[in-house]
Amino acid sequence: MRKSHLVAALALLAPIEVAAQAPPGNGVPQKPGEQVTVVGQQPKLVCERFTPTGSIKSQKICRSQSDWDLVQKDSLTELQRLEDRYQRYWQMRQTQQMMLGDSPN
């Protein structure tokens, strides 16, 4: 009885293993055990040293130039979001002071 449960469990797992061995994106089926070699240049890494806030030990971080550009873009987007939030807060505070009749600081 236990052997039949084991066989049934293995039969259920078989399609998952086949799906994991799907051919690469180019649609050319691979033979089992055949290795695929990707030909092309590796992206050139750009390394920079950073000292995290509150630390005296610097860290070396290496990324491709496109990754550095993405980090810079994300940082600028976050900075713009924070500036917009500050402006909304300041406008709300001025509006509140005008409604209360207080003089602005």
Secondary structure, 3 states (H helix, E strand, C coil): CHHHHHHHHHHHHHHHHHHHCCCCCCCCCCCCCCCCCCCCCCCCEEEEEECCCCCCCCEEEEEEHHHHHHHHHHHHHHHHHHHHHHHHHHHHHHHHHHHHCCCCC
